[in-house]
Amino acid sequence: MLPVLLIGGVLGSIAIIGKGSDAQIWKTLAEVGQIGLKYFVPFMSAFVAYSIADNAGIAPGFIVGILAQQTDSGYLGALMSALLVGFLTYMLLKINFPEILSSTWGMVAPVISTFIVSIFLVFIIAPPIAYIMNVLSSFLHSLGKDGGAVMGSIMGILGGIDYGGPFSKTQSTFATAVLGMNIFTPLGVCGAIVTVPPIGMCLATFISPRLYSKKEKTYAKQSWIYALVAGFTEIVIPLAIGDIFRVTIATVSGCMITGLIAGIFQLELMTPILGIPQWFFYNSILVYAVSVICGILTVALVANLLKSMGKRNIEAIDREDATLN
């Protein structure tokens, strides 16, 4: 789904430049943007089903994804339906028929699975999910500074705790899911916190090099530009793995500060891209810069404070690294 979402998000964001113009080019860009943001959910659904049932899952997955949107169950409804239709299609295709019927069954099975899951979606899955999504939409739209601060802080904690693992994926999935409801603050928070752990730890090695091994300092020198340009939280993992407890406290603290500031000032990002390119699609580059800088400084200072209070034998670590190399 990411290329569809990226095409729609980038071109739709560019179309904002000509918002007051009657030129056809800006209208076309806006329409393409709307198509991308509308159909990224069915594309996700199609390829989730494909990952289970191979080619036979694509059409059923795409159809139940569109149906999930029409029933207001959105991203979550599409994901659940895609899993169901993928597994059901896979199981139906495992049924053995005489050779004369097997080729026909390959075309009939996706029809049956789509029908069954569609009924299940409309009457069982969609109503509670649609209700939850509507409540969530109303809640997010009504958030003031206090509510935004709470949301941002929670997303910051999730984003700083496991460096691309299930917790950080939870907050990024949530940020992506609500795009379909035209809610862009969660993605703004998510985009702001993603570079905070790696750049913060790279800065920490620069501020107090004596607290880090030669291997960590070399890695930091090689990685901070990449972290800035590409924006991947996972870059911090080699700097965290040798002292995971202290580093995690530092990255959670920094991401929480970033999320708090971004949430208070309702930072919005309308395009799901990372690194330098995302700078052009925030509603306030100043809020983005302040929130990220505060988070990075917090990570570096907290990490170095905690490491200075510990008893990490840097010389022994360097000797061990030299032996392994």
FENMO-V140823 format. One record per helix or strand. SS is the DSSP state (@ for helix, = for strand). FROM is the first residue (numbers start at 1). LEN is the number of residues. If there is no record, write none. Layout:
SS	FROM	LEN
SS	FROM	LEN
//
This chain:
@	2	17
@	24	30
@	56	15
@	74	20
@	99	43
@	145	17
@	166	16
@	185	9
@	196	12
@	209	3
@	214	17
@	233	32
=	269	1
@	275	7
=	282	1
@	285	25
@	314	11
//
